[in-house]
Amino acid sequence: MSVQGTILVLDGVSTNRIMLKVQLTAAWYHVVQGEKLEGLQALVRRTQPDLVLTAQTLPDGTAADVKNAIATVPGLEDVPIVAVAAQNDRDARLRALKDGLDDVLTHPFKDTLLLARIRSLLRARAVTQDLQASNSSQPIGFGEPAPSIIRPPKAAQVSILTHAVQTGVLWHKALREQRQYSLSWHLQSNLQSVLSGAVPDAVIVELGTHPSDLNILADLRSRSITRNTVLIGVMQDNDTLQASEALDRGADAVCLGGFCTQEILLRLDNQIARKARLDHLRVSLRKGIAESWIDPLTGLHNRRFAMRALDQIARESARTGRGFSVMLADLDHFKAINDDHGHASGDHVLTQAAERMRGALGSRGFVARIGGEEFMIGMPDVSPTQAKQMAETLCSSICSTPFRLSNEGRQVDVTVSIGLKMSQPSLPAQDCVSSYVETLIDSADKALYAAKKAGRNQVRIRQNAA
C-alpha cells in the first residue's frame, strides 16, 4: 500500500482516534496515535509526523501546548498542527488561530473537507521543506541560510475580490479599521485590476455558488506573479464540498459561515508571516545560485559558469552549424606585480583587467575568471576572422593604457597573452559535446603557451586539436 505521509492523531478519547484513523488510513496515510501531552516530544522524534491532528483539549494540556512542544523539536518546527473542536465554537476557533495553529476543524466534519485541508497543508509544508533543503545544501560560496525569524512586511499588500460593490466596501472598511494593511478591493469581474497593480501578498476571495469563483483561485495560483500569494476564501454558508474544492484549487485557508473580521485578520497574520519566511528563503536561494556563478573579486563569471556556458554554446553550434571560439587569456608577469607592489595592488589590476575585457567584448560572448590571473572568453556564432579580431582587441585593451595601483598615483604597464581555438566545421553529436569542449579548451591552452613562449603580449591561434 502506498503511504502518502505520516499523520499524528492526538486525542484522549479512543473513539475519536479510531474514527480519524479509519478516515486517514482509507486515504493511504500512515497514522500514529497519542493520548496526551506527556511523552509527546519523544513520540514525534520517533515517528517524524508530517502533520498533527489534535483535540483542542487533552487530558493534560491544550492544542496550543502541543504546538509549543513540537516547535522545540529540531526539524519539526514547521509541522502543520490542526485542532479538532468538539463543537462549532467560533471563540475557540479564534483562540486556536491566535495561538498559531494552522487551522481548526469542527466535529462532525466530512472526509472531503478533512482530506482537502490535509492535502493543502502538506503541499505548503513540502514547499517549505524544499526551500530549506535547497538553502541548507548550498556549497561554499552560496548565501547564508535564512534566519529563524523573519518578520512580514510592515504594510502587506492585501486585495479583496467580491461579487458586489457593497460587499467590497464593507469588507474593506472592516479590515481598514483594524489593521494598517495596504488594502484594495476589486470586483471579481475585473480580475485584471489585481494583476496589473502591485503584486498582493494576500487576496481575500468571496466564494459563492458560481463556478467562476473557484476558477479565480486556480487562475491566481497558476500565474507566476501570484503563485506565492496567500489566497483566503470566504463562504457565506458551510458548504464543505465547495470548501474542499477551494482548498484543492489553491486556497491557503477557507472561512466558513461568512466574513468574520477577527478570523480574517488572524489568518492574514499567520499566512503572511509564513509567506515572508518563504520569500526570504527564495531570495536567499536565488542570491546563492547567482553568487555561485560569480567570481567575488572581479565580478566576472567564474569557471563553473564558463564550462556550463561553453557547453551550451557548443550544443547550439552543433544544432545550427555556426562556429564559435574559445580563448584563454593570461596576464603577463603578474607574479611580479604582486611581489613588487603587494597583493592589494595585484587585486586592483585584476579588477581593472576584468573591466577592460568585459567592455571590449560587450554582449558578443562571455568572459570569466578561471584562475589567479587567467581568463576564459567564449564567443558564439563567430567566424575565424571575427574571433581573431576580437582576441587582438582584448589584447590591446590591456596593454594600451597603464593600470592604476592601489597606492594613489602609481601606475604599472600590463600585457596579456591569448590563446585562441575555433570550433571545427564538422561538430560532434550532442552526446559528445562535453568532451569536445574539453578538447577545444586544451587546444586554446596550448595556443596560450605558444604565445607566452613567443614573447607574450600577443595572440596565438591553435590550428588543430592535436
DRENDO-1510 file (C-alpha; in Angstrom, 1 decimal, always signed):
<recs>
REC; n; res; u; v; w
REC; 1; MET; +0.0; +0.0; +0.0 .
REC; 2; SER; +1.3; +3.4; -0.9 .
REC; 3; VAL; +1.6; +5.8; +2.0 .
REC; 4; GLN; +1.4; +9.5; +1.3 .
REC; 5; GLY; +2.6; +10.7; +4.7 .
REC; 6; THR; +2.5; +10.2; +8.4 .
REC; 7; ILE; -0.2; +11.9; +10.5 .
REC; 8; LEU; -0.1; +12.0; +14.3 .
REC; 9; VAL; -3.6; +11.9; +15.9 .
REC; 10; LEU; -3.8; +13.2; +19.5 .
REC; 11; ASP; -7.0; +12.7; +21.5 .
REC; 12; GLY; -7.8; +11.5; +24.9 .
REC; 13; VAL; -11.0; +9.8; +23.6 .
REC; 14; SER; -10.2; +6.5; +22.0 .
REC; 15; THR; -13.3; +6.5; +19.7 .
REC; 16; ASN; -12.3; +9.8; +18.2 .
REC; 17; ARG; -8.8; +8.5; +17.4 .
REC; 18; ILE; -10.3; +5.4; +15.9 .
REC; 19; MET; -12.6; +7.3; +13.7 .
REC; 20; LEU; -9.8; +9.6; +12.4 .
REC; 21; LYS; -7.6; +6.6; +11.8 .
REC; 22; VAL; -10.2; +4.9; +9.7 .
REC; 23; GLN; -10.7; +8.1; +7.6 .
REC; 24; LEU; -7.0; +8.7; +7.1 .
REC; 25; THR; -5.9; +5.1; +6.5 .
REC; 26; ALA; -8.5; +4.9; +3.8 .
REC; 27; ALA; -6.8; +7.8; +2.1 .
REC; 28; TRP; -3.4; +5.9; +2.3 .
REC; 29; TYR; -1.9; +8.0; +5.2 .
REC; 30; HIS; +0.1; +6.3; +7.9 .
REC; 31; VAL; -1.5; +7.1; +11.2 .
REC; 32; VAL; +0.3; +7.4; +14.6 .
REC; 33; GLN; -1.8; +7.8; +17.7 .
REC; 34; GLY; -1.3; +9.5; +21.1 .
REC; 35; GLU; -3.5; +10.3; +24.1 .
REC; 36; LYS; -1.8; +13.2; +25.9 .
REC; 37; LEU; +0.9; +15.8; +26.1 .
REC; 38; GLU; +3.1; +13.7; +28.3 .
REC; 39; GLY; +5.8; +11.9; +26.2 .
REC; 40; LEU; +4.8; +13.9; +23.0 .
REC; 41; GLN; +8.3; +15.1; +22.2 .
REC; 42; ALA; +9.7; +11.5; +22.3 .
REC; 43; LEU; +6.8; +10.3; +20.2 .
REC; 44; VAL; +7.3; +12.9; +17.4 .
REC; 45; ARG; +11.1; +12.4; +17.4 .
REC; 46; ARG; +10.5; +8.7; +16.8 .
REC; 47; THR; +7.7; +9.0; +14.3 .
REC; 48; GLN; +8.6; +12.3; +12.5 .
REC; 49; PRO; +4.9; +13.2; +11.6 .
REC; 50; ASP; +4.2; +15.3; +8.5 .
REC; 51; LEU; +1.0; +16.7; +10.2 .
REC; 52; VAL; -0.7; +16.7; +13.6 .
REC; 53; LEU; -4.4; +16.5; +14.3 .
REC; 54; THR; -5.0; +17.2; +17.9 .
REC; 55; ALA; -8.1; +17.7; +20.1 .
REC; 56; GLN; -8.4; +21.2; +21.3 .
REC; 57; THR; -8.3; +19.8; +24.9 .
REC; 58; LEU; -6.2; +16.8; +26.0 .
REC; 59; PRO; -6.1; +15.2; +29.5 .
REC; 60; ASP; -3.0; +17.2; +30.4 .
REC; 61; GLY; -2.9; +20.2; +28.0 .
REC; 62; THR; -4.3; +22.0; +25.0 .
REC; 63; ALA; -3.7; +22.2; +21.3 .
REC; 64; ALA; -1.6; +25.3; +21.9 .
REC; 65; ASP; +0.6; +23.3; +24.3 .
REC; 66; VAL; +1.0; +20.7; +21.5 .
REC; 67; LYS; +2.2; +23.3; +19.1 .
REC; 68; ASN; +4.7; +24.7; +21.7 .
REC; 69; ALA; +6.1; +21.3; +22.5 .
REC; 70; ILE; +6.6; +20.2; +18.9 .
REC; 71; ALA; +8.1; +23.6; +17.9 .
REC; 72; THR; +11.1; +22.7; +20.2 .
REC; 73; VAL; +11.9; +19.5; +18.3 .
REC; 74; PRO; +14.6; +20.1; +15.7 .
REC; 75; GLY; +13.3; +19.6; +12.1 .
REC; 76; LEU; +9.7; +19.7; +13.1 .
REC; 77; GLU; +9.2; +23.4; +13.7 .
REC; 78; ASP; +7.1; +23.7; +10.5 .
REC; 79; VAL; +4.9; +20.7; +11.0 .
REC; 80; PRO; +1.2; +21.8; +10.4 .
REC; 81; ILE; -1.0; +21.4; +13.5 .
REC; 82; VAL; -4.7; +21.3; +13.2 .
REC; 83; ALA; -7.0; +21.5; +16.2 .
REC; 84; VAL; -10.2; +19.4; +16.2 .
REC; 85; ALA; -13.0; +21.0; +18.1 .
REC; 86; ALA; -16.0; +19.2; +19.6 .
REC; 87; GLN; -18.5; +21.8; +18.5 .
REC; 88; ASN; -18.7; +24.8; +16.3 .
REC; 89; ASP; -17.4; +27.3; +18.8 .
REC; 90; ARG; -16.2; +30.4; +17.0 .
REC; 91; ASP; -14.4; +31.8; +20.0 .
REC; 92; ALA; -12.5; +28.6; +20.4 .
REC; 93; ARG; -11.5; +28.7; +16.8 .
REC; 94; LEU; -10.3; +32.2; +17.1 .
REC; 95; ARG; -8.2; +31.4; +20.2 .
REC; 96; ALA; -6.6; +28.5; +18.3 .
REC; 97; LEU; -5.7; +30.7; +15.4 .
REC; 98; LYS; -4.4; +33.3; +17.7 .
REC; 99; ASP; -2.2; +30.6; +19.3 .
REC; 100; GLY; -0.7; +30.0; +15.9 .
REC; 101; LEU; -2.4; +26.7; +15.0 .
REC; 102; ASP; -2.8; +26.2; +11.2 .
REC; 103; ASP; -6.5; +25.5; +11.3 .
REC; 104; VAL; -9.4; +24.3; +13.3 .
REC; 105; LEU; -11.9; +21.6; +12.2 .
REC; 106; THR; -15.2; +21.1; +13.9 .
REC; 107; HIS; -17.0; +17.8; +14.6 .
REC; 108; PRO; -18.8; +16.4; +12.7 .
REC; 109; PHE; -16.8; +17.1; +9.5 .
REC; 110; LYS; -16.9; +15.2; +6.2 .
REC; 111; ASP; -14.0; +13.2; +4.9 .
REC; 112; THR; -13.7; +15.5; +1.9 .
REC; 113; LEU; -13.0; +18.6; +3.9 .
REC; 114; LEU; -10.6; +16.9; +6.3 .
REC; 115; LEU; -8.6; +15.4; +3.4 .
REC; 116; ALA; -8.6; +18.6; +1.4 .
REC; 117; ARG; -7.3; +20.5; +4.3 .
REC; 118; ILE; -4.6; +17.9; +4.9 .
REC; 119; ARG; -3.6; +18.0; +1.3 .
REC; 120; SER; -3.4; +21.8; +1.3 .
REC; 121; LEU; -1.2; +21.9; +4.4 .
REC; 122; LEU; +1.1; +19.1; +3.3 .
REC; 123; ARG; +1.6; +20.9; +0.0 .
REC; 124; ALA; +2.5; +24.0; +1.8 .
REC; 125; ARG; +4.9; +22.2; +4.1 .
REC; 126; ALA; +6.6; +20.5; +1.1 .
REC; 127; VAL; +7.3; +23.9; -0.4 .
REC; 128; THR; +8.9; +25.0; +2.9 .
REC; 129; GLN; +11.0; +21.8; +3.2 .
REC; 130; ASP; +12.2; +22.1; -0.4 .
REC; 131; LEU; +13.4; +25.7; +0.1 .
REC; 132; GLN; +15.0; +24.9; +3.4 .
REC; 133; ALA; +16.8; +21.9; +1.9 .
REC; 134; SER; +18.0; +23.9; -1.1 .
REC; 135; ASN; +19.4; +26.6; +1.2 .
REC; 136; SER; +21.0; +24.3; +3.7 .
REC; 137; SER; +22.7; +22.2; +1.0 .
REC; 138; GLN; +24.3; +25.2; -0.7 .
REC; 139; PRO; +28.0; +24.7; -1.2 .
REC; 140; ILE; +30.7; +27.1; -0.2 .
REC; 141; GLY; +30.2; +30.5; -1.8 .
REC; 142; PHE; +26.4; +30.5; -1.5 .
REC; 143; GLY; +24.4; +32.9; +0.6 .
REC; 144; GLU; +23.8; +32.4; +4.2 .
REC; 145; PRO; +20.8; +30.4; +5.3 .
REC; 146; ALA; +17.7; +32.3; +6.3 .
REC; 147; PRO; +17.5; +33.4; +10.0 .
REC; 148; SER; +14.9; +31.5; +12.1 .
REC; 149; ILE; +12.7; +34.5; +12.5 .
REC; 150; ILE; +11.7; +36.6; +9.5 .
REC; 151; ARG; +9.1; +39.4; +10.1 .
REC; 152; PRO; +6.5; +40.1; +7.5 .
REC; 153; PRO; +6.5; +43.5; +5.7 .
REC; 154; LYS; +5.0; +46.3; +7.8 .
REC; 155; ALA; +2.4; +47.1; +5.2 .
REC; 156; ALA; +1.4; +43.9; +3.5 .
REC; 157; GLN; -0.5; +44.4; +0.2 .
REC; 158; VAL; -4.0; +42.8; +0.6 .
REC; 159; SER; -6.5; +42.7; -2.2 .
REC; 160; ILE; -10.2; +41.9; -1.7 .
REC; 161; LEU; -12.2; +40.3; -4.5 .
REC; 162; THR; -16.0; +40.4; -4.2 .
REC; 163; HIS; -19.1; +40.0; -6.4 .
REC; 164; ALA; -20.8; +43.2; -5.4 .
REC; 165; VAL; -19.6; +46.7; -4.7 .
REC; 166; GLN; -21.4; +46.9; -1.4 .
REC; 167; THR; -19.6; +43.7; -0.1 .
REC; 168; GLY; -16.2; +45.0; -1.2 .
REC; 169; VAL; -16.8; +48.3; +0.6 .
REC; 170; LEU; -17.9; +46.7; +3.8 .
REC; 171; TRP; -15.0; +44.2; +3.9 .
REC; 172; HIS; -12.5; +46.9; +3.1 .
REC; 173; LYS; -13.9; +49.2; +5.9 .
REC; 174; ALA; -13.8; +46.3; +8.4 .
REC; 175; LEU; -10.2; +45.5; +7.8 .
REC; 176; ARG; -9.1; +49.1; +7.4 .
REC; 177; GLU; -10.4; +49.9; +10.9 .
REC; 178; GLN; -8.5; +47.0; +12.5 .
REC; 179; ARG; -5.1; +47.0; +10.8 .
REC; 180; GLN; -2.8; +49.2; +8.7 .
REC; 181; TYR; -2.7; +46.9; +5.7 .
REC; 182; SER; -2.3; +48.4; +2.3 .
REC; 183; LEU; -5.8; +47.4; +1.2 .
REC; 184; SER; -7.5; +47.5; -2.2 .
REC; 185; TRP; -10.8; +45.9; -3.3 .
REC; 186; HIS; -11.9; +44.8; -6.7 .
REC; 187; LEU; -14.9; +43.2; -8.4 .
REC; 188; GLN; -14.3; +39.6; -9.4 .
REC; 189; SER; -15.4; +40.6; -12.9 .
REC; 190; ASN; -12.3; +42.9; -13.0 .
REC; 191; LEU; -9.6; +40.5; -12.0 .
REC; 192; GLN; -7.2; +42.3; -14.4 .
REC; 193; SER; -7.1; +45.2; -11.9 .
REC; 194; VAL; -5.5; +42.9; -9.3 .
REC; 195; LEU; -3.0; +41.5; -11.8 .
REC; 196; SER; -2.0; +44.9; -13.2 .
REC; 197; GLY; -1.1; +46.6; -9.9 .
REC; 198; ALA; +1.4; +45.9; -7.2 .
REC; 199; VAL; +1.6; +42.1; -6.6 .
REC; 200; PRO; -0.5; +41.4; -3.5 .
REC; 201; ASP; +0.8; +39.5; -0.5 .
REC; 202; ALA; -2.7; +38.1; +0.1 .
REC; 203; VAL; -6.0; +38.0; -1.8 .
REC; 204; ILE; -9.4; +37.6; +0.0 .
REC; 205; VAL; -11.9; +36.0; -2.4 .
REC; 206; GLU; -15.6; +35.8; -1.9 .
REC; 207; LEU; -16.8; +32.3; -2.8 .
REC; 208; GLY; -20.4; +31.9; -3.8 .
REC; 209; THR; -22.1; +29.3; -5.9 .
REC; 210; HIS; -20.8; +30.3; -9.3 .
REC; 211; PRO; -18.1; +28.0; -10.7 .
REC; 212; SER; -16.0; +31.1; -11.7 .
REC; 213; ASP; -15.3; +31.7; -8.0 .
REC; 214; LEU; -13.2; +28.6; -7.8 .
REC; 215; ASN; -11.7; +29.3; -11.2 .
REC; 216; ILE; -10.3; +32.5; -9.8 .
REC; 217; LEU; -8.4; +30.7; -7.1 .
REC; 218; ALA; -6.9; +28.3; -9.7 .
REC; 219; ASP; -6.1; +31.3; -12.0 .
REC; 220; LEU; -4.3; +33.2; -9.3 .
REC; 221; ARG; -2.4; +30.2; -8.1 .
REC; 222; SER; -1.2; +29.3; -11.7 .
REC; 223; ARG; +0.1; +32.8; -12.6 .
REC; 224; SER; +3.8; +33.5; -12.0 .
REC; 225; ILE; +3.2; +36.8; -10.3 .
REC; 226; THR; +0.6; +35.5; -7.8 .
REC; 227; ARG; +1.9; +31.9; -7.5 .
REC; 228; ASN; +3.1; +32.6; -3.9 .
REC; 229; THR; +0.3; +35.0; -2.9 .
REC; 230; VAL; -1.8; +34.0; +0.1 .
REC; 231; LEU; -5.3; +33.1; -1.0 .
REC; 232; ILE; -8.1; +33.1; +1.6 .
REC; 233; GLY; -11.6; +32.1; +0.6 .
REC; 234; VAL; -14.7; +33.4; +2.4 .
REC; 235; MET; -18.0; +31.5; +2.1 .
REC; 236; GLN; -21.4; +32.7; +3.4 .
REC; 237; ASP; -22.6; +29.1; +4.3 .
REC; 238; ASN; -20.9; +25.9; +5.5 .
REC; 239; ASP; -20.7; +24.1; +2.2 .
REC; 240; THR; -17.9; +21.7; +2.9 .
REC; 241; LEU; -17.8; +20.3; -0.6 .
REC; 242; GLN; -17.1; +23.7; -2.1 .
REC; 243; ALA; -14.7; +24.5; +0.7 .
REC; 244; SER; -12.8; +21.3; -0.1 .
REC; 245; GLU; -12.8; +22.2; -3.8 .
REC; 246; ALA; -11.4; +25.7; -2.9 .
REC; 247; LEU; -8.6; +24.2; -0.9 .
REC; 248; ASP; -7.7; +21.8; -3.8 .
REC; 249; ARG; -7.8; +24.8; -6.2 .
REC; 250; GLY; -5.1; +26.6; -4.3 .
REC; 251; ALA; -6.7; +28.4; -1.3 .
REC; 252; ASP; -4.5; +28.6; +1.7 .
REC; 253; ALA; -7.5; +28.8; +4.0 .
REC; 254; VAL; -11.3; +28.9; +3.8 .
REC; 255; CYS; -13.5; +30.8; +6.2 .
REC; 256; LEU; -16.9; +29.2; +6.6 .
REC; 257; GLY; -20.1; +30.9; +7.8 .
REC; 258; GLY; -19.4; +34.4; +6.3 .
REC; 259; PHE; -17.0; +37.2; +6.8 .
REC; 260; CYS; -15.6; +37.4; +10.4 .
REC; 261; THR; -13.1; +40.3; +10.7 .
REC; 262; GLN; -11.2; +38.7; +13.6 .
REC; 263; GLU; -10.8; +35.4; +11.8 .
REC; 264; ILE; -9.7; +37.1; +8.6 .
REC; 265; LEU; -7.1; +39.1; +10.5 .
REC; 266; LEU; -5.7; +36.2; +12.3 .
REC; 267; ARG; -5.5; +34.1; +9.2 .
REC; 268; LEU; -3.8; +37.0; +7.3 .
REC; 269; ASP; -1.3; +37.4; +10.2 .
REC; 270; ASN; -0.4; +33.8; +10.2 .
REC; 271; GLN; -0.3; +33.3; +6.5 .
REC; 272; ILE; +1.5; +36.5; +5.6 .
REC; 273; ALA; +4.2; +35.7; +8.3 .
REC; 274; ARG; +4.7; +32.3; +6.7 .
REC; 275; LYS; +4.9; +33.9; +3.2 .
REC; 276; ALA; +7.5; +36.3; +4.5 .
REC; 277; ARG; +9.7; +33.4; +5.7 .
REC; 278; LEU; +9.3; +31.6; +2.4 .
REC; 279; ASP; +10.0; +34.7; +0.4 .
REC; 280; HIS; +13.2; +35.2; +2.4 .
REC; 281; LEU; +14.3; +31.6; +1.7 .
REC; 282; ARG; +13.6; +32.2; -2.0 .
REC; 283; VAL; +15.7; +35.4; -2.1 .
REC; 284; SER; +18.5; +33.6; -0.2 .
REC; 285; LEU; +18.4; +30.7; -2.7 .
REC; 286; ARG; +18.3; +33.0; -5.8 .
REC; 287; LYS; +21.2; +35.0; -4.3 .
REC; 288; GLY; +23.2; +31.9; -3.6 .
REC; 289; ILE; +22.7; +30.5; -7.0 .
REC; 290; ALA; +23.7; +33.8; -8.6 .
REC; 291; GLU; +26.8; +34.0; -6.4 .
REC; 292; SER; +27.8; +30.5; -7.2 .
REC; 293; TRP; +28.4; +31.6; -10.8 .
REC; 294; ILE; +30.4; +34.8; -10.0 .
REC; 295; ASP; +34.0; +35.5; -9.1 .
REC; 296; PRO; +33.8; +37.6; -6.0 .
REC; 297; LEU; +36.9; +39.7; -6.7 .
REC; 298; THR; +36.3; +40.8; -10.3 .
REC; 299; GLY; +32.5; +40.4; -10.6 .
REC; 300; LEU; +33.1; +38.3; -13.8 .
REC; 301; HIS; +31.6; +34.8; -14.2 .
REC; 302; ASN; +33.7; +32.0; -12.7 .
REC; 303; ARG; +35.0; +28.7; -14.1 .
REC; 304; ARG; +31.8; +26.9; -13.2 .
REC; 305; PHE; +29.7; +29.3; -15.3 .
REC; 306; ALA; +32.3; +29.3; -18.1 .
REC; 307; MET; +32.1; +25.5; -18.5 .
REC; 308; ARG; +28.3; +25.5; -18.5 .
REC; 309; ALA; +28.2; +28.4; -20.9 .
REC; 310; LEU; +30.7; +26.7; -23.3 .
REC; 311; ASP; +28.7; +23.5; -23.2 .
REC; 312; GLN; +25.5; +25.4; -24.2 .
REC; 313; ILE; +27.3; +27.4; -26.9 .
REC; 314; ALA; +28.7; +24.1; -28.4 .
REC; 315; ARG; +25.3; +22.4; -28.4 .
REC; 316; GLU; +23.7; +25.4; -30.1 .
REC; 317; SER; +26.6; +25.4; -32.6 .
REC; 318; ALA; +26.1; +21.7; -33.3 .
REC; 319; ARG; +22.4; +22.4; -34.0 .
REC; 320; THR; +22.9; +25.4; -36.3 .
REC; 321; GLY; +26.3; +24.6; -37.8 .
REC; 322; ARG; +27.7; +28.0; -37.0 .
REC; 323; GLY; +31.1; +28.3; -35.5 .
REC; 324; PHE; +32.3; +29.5; -32.1 .
REC; 325; SER; +35.6; +30.3; -30.4 .
REC; 326; VAL; +37.3; +29.6; -27.1 .
REC; 327; MET; +40.1; +31.9; -25.8 .
REC; 328; LEU; +42.3; +31.6; -22.8 .
REC; 329; ALA; +44.0; +34.9; -21.6 .
REC; 330; ASP; +46.7; +35.2; -19.0 .
REC; 331; LEU; +48.2; +38.5; -17.7 .
REC; 332; ASP; +51.9; +38.5; -18.3 .
REC; 333; HIS; +54.4; +38.6; -15.4 .
REC; 334; PHE; +51.5; +39.0; -12.9 .
REC; 335; LYS; +53.5; +37.5; -10.1 .
REC; 336; ALA; +56.0; +40.4; -10.3 .
REC; 337; ILE; +53.2; +42.8; -9.7 .
REC; 338; ASN; +52.2; +41.1; -6.5 .
REC; 339; ASP; +55.9; +40.8; -5.4 .
REC; 340; ASP; +56.8; +44.4; -6.2 .
REC; 341; HIS; +53.6; +46.2; -5.3 .
REC; 342; GLY; +51.7; +43.9; -2.9 .
REC; 343; HIS; +48.7; +41.7; -3.3 .
REC; 344; ALA; +46.3; +44.6; -2.9 .
REC; 345; SER; +47.7; +46.2; -6.0 .
REC; 346; GLY; +47.5; +42.9; -7.8 .
REC; 347; ASP; +43.9; +42.6; -6.9 .
REC; 348; HIS; +43.3; +46.1; -8.2 .
REC; 349; VAL; +45.0; +45.2; -11.5 .
REC; 350; LEU; +42.8; +42.1; -11.8 .
REC; 351; THR; +39.6; +44.1; -11.3 .
REC; 352; GLN; +40.7; +46.6; -13.9 .
REC; 353; ALA; +41.6; +43.9; -16.4 .
REC; 354; ALA; +38.2; +42.3; -15.9 .
REC; 355; GLU; +36.5; +45.7; -16.6 .
REC; 356; ARG; +38.6; +46.3; -19.8 .
REC; 357; MET; +38.0; +42.8; -21.2 .
REC; 358; ARG; +34.3; +42.9; -20.4 .
REC; 359; GLY; +34.0; +46.3; -22.0 .
REC; 360; ALA; +35.8; +45.2; -25.1 .
REC; 361; LEU; +33.8; +42.0; -25.5 .
REC; 362; GLY; +30.4; +43.6; -24.9 .
REC; 363; SER; +27.5; +41.3; -25.5 .
REC; 364; ARG; +29.2; +39.2; -28.1 .
REC; 365; GLY; +30.1; +36.4; -25.6 .
REC; 366; PHE; +31.3; +35.9; -22.1 .
REC; 367; VAL; +34.5; +36.5; -20.2 .
REC; 368; ALA; +35.2; +34.5; -17.0 .
REC; 369; ARG; +38.0; +34.5; -14.4 .
REC; 370; ILE; +39.0; +30.8; -14.2 .
REC; 371; GLY; +42.2; +31.1; -12.2 .
REC; 372; GLY; +44.5; +33.6; -10.4 .
REC; 373; GLU; +45.3; +35.8; -13.4 .
REC; 374; GLU; +43.8; +33.6; -16.1 .
REC; 375; PHE; +40.6; +34.3; -18.0 .
REC; 376; MET; +38.4; +32.4; -20.4 .
REC; 377; ILE; +36.4; +34.0; -23.3 .
REC; 378; GLY; +33.7; +32.3; -25.3 .
REC; 379; MET; +32.2; +33.7; -28.4 .
REC; 380; PRO; +29.2; +32.1; -30.1 .
REC; 381; ASP; +28.2; +32.5; -33.8 .
REC; 382; VAL; +31.6; +33.9; -34.9 .
REC; 383; SER; +33.9; +33.4; -37.9 .
REC; 384; PRO; +37.7; +32.7; -37.5 .
REC; 385; THR; +38.4; +36.3; -38.7 .
REC; 386; GLN; +36.0; +37.8; -36.3 .
REC; 387; ALA; +37.4; +35.7; -33.4 .
REC; 388; LYS; +41.0; +36.8; -34.2 .
REC; 389; GLN; +40.0; +40.4; -34.4 .
REC; 390; MET; +38.3; +40.2; -31.0 .
REC; 391; ALA; +41.3; +38.5; -29.5 .
REC; 392; GLU; +43.5; +41.3; -30.7 .
REC; 393; THR; +41.1; +43.9; -29.4 .
REC; 394; LEU; +41.2; +42.2; -26.0 .
REC; 395; CYS; +45.0; +42.2; -26.1 .
REC; 396; SER; +45.0; +45.9; -27.0 .
REC; 397; SER; +42.5; +46.8; -24.2 .
REC; 398; ILE; +45.0; +45.6; -21.7 .
REC; 399; CYS; +48.3; +47.0; -23.0 .
REC; 400; SER; +47.1; +50.3; -24.4 .
REC; 401; THR; +46.9; +52.1; -21.1 .
REC; 402; PRO; +48.8; +51.7; -17.8 .
REC; 403; PHE; +47.0; +50.2; -14.8 .
REC; 404; ARG; +46.4; +52.2; -11.6 .
REC; 405; LEU; +47.7; +50.6; -8.5 .
REC; 406; SER; +46.1; +50.7; -5.1 .
REC; 407; ASN; +48.7; +53.2; -4.0 .
REC; 408; GLU; +47.5; +56.7; -5.0 .
REC; 409; GLY; +49.1; +58.0; -8.2 .
REC; 410; ARG; +51.2; +54.9; -9.1 .
REC; 411; GLN; +50.7; +53.0; -12.4 .
REC; 412; VAL; +52.1; +49.9; -14.0 .
REC; 413; ASP; +52.2; +48.6; -17.6 .
REC; 414; VAL; +50.4; +45.3; -18.0 .
REC; 415; THR; +50.2; +43.0; -21.1 .
REC; 416; VAL; +48.3; +39.8; -21.8 .
REC; 417; SER; +48.8; +36.7; -23.8 .
REC; 418; ILE; +45.9; +35.0; -25.5 .
REC; 419; GLY; +45.4; +31.5; -27.0 .
REC; 420; LEU; +42.6; +31.1; -29.4 .
REC; 421; LYS; +40.9; +28.0; -30.8 .
REC; 422; MET; +38.0; +27.9; -33.2 .
REC; 423; SER; +35.4; +25.1; -33.4 .
REC; 424; GLN; +35.8; +22.6; -36.2 .
REC; 425; PRO; +33.5; +22.8; -39.3 .
REC; 426; SER; +32.1; +19.4; -38.5 .
REC; 427; LEU; +30.7; +19.3; -35.0 .
REC; 428; PRO; +30.2; +16.2; -32.8 .
REC; 429; ALA; +26.9; +14.7; -31.9 .
REC; 430; GLN; +25.1; +16.2; -28.9 .
REC; 431; ASP; +26.1; +13.4; -26.5 .
REC; 432; CYS; +29.8; +14.1; -27.3 .
REC; 433; VAL; +29.7; +17.9; -26.8 .
REC; 434; SER; +31.2; +18.0; -23.3 .
REC; 435; SER; +34.4; +16.0; -24.3 .
REC; 436; TYR; +34.6; +18.1; -27.4 .
REC; 437; VAL; +34.6; +21.3; -25.4 .
REC; 438; GLU; +37.4; +19.9; -23.2 .
REC; 439; THR; +39.4; +19.3; -26.3 .
REC; 440; LEU; +38.9; +22.9; -27.5 .
REC; 441; ILE; +40.0; +24.3; -24.1 .
REC; 442; ASP; +43.1; +22.1; -24.2 .
REC; 443; SER; +43.9; +23.4; -27.7 .
REC; 444; ALA; +43.4; +27.0; -26.5 .
REC; 445; ASP; +45.7; +26.3; -23.6 .
REC; 446; LYS; +48.4; +25.1; -25.9 .
REC; 447; ALA; +48.0; +28.2; -28.0 .
REC; 448; LEU; +48.3; +30.4; -24.9 .
REC; 449; TYR; +51.6; +28.5; -24.0 .
REC; 450; ALA; +52.8; +29.3; -27.5 .
REC; 451; ALA; +52.0; +33.0; -27.1 .
REC; 452; LYS; +53.9; +33.1; -23.8 .
REC; 453; LYS; +56.9; +31.2; -25.4 .
REC; 454; ALA; +56.9; +33.6; -28.4 .
REC; 455; GLY; +57.4; +36.7; -26.1 .
REC; 456; ARG; +54.0; +37.4; -24.6 .
REC; 457; ASN; +51.6; +40.3; -25.3 .
REC; 458; GLN; +50.2; +38.6; -28.4 .
REC; 459; VAL; +47.6; +36.3; -29.8 .
REC; 460; ARG; +48.3; +32.7; -31.0 .
REC; 461; ILE; +45.8; +30.5; -32.8 .
REC; 462; ARG; +45.8; +26.8; -32.5 .
REC; 463; GLN; +45.1; +25.4; -35.9 .
REC; 464; ASN; +44.2; +21.9; -34.9 .
REC; 465; ALA; +43.2; +19.9; -31.9 .
REC; 466; ALA; +46.3; +17.7; -31.8 .
</recs>
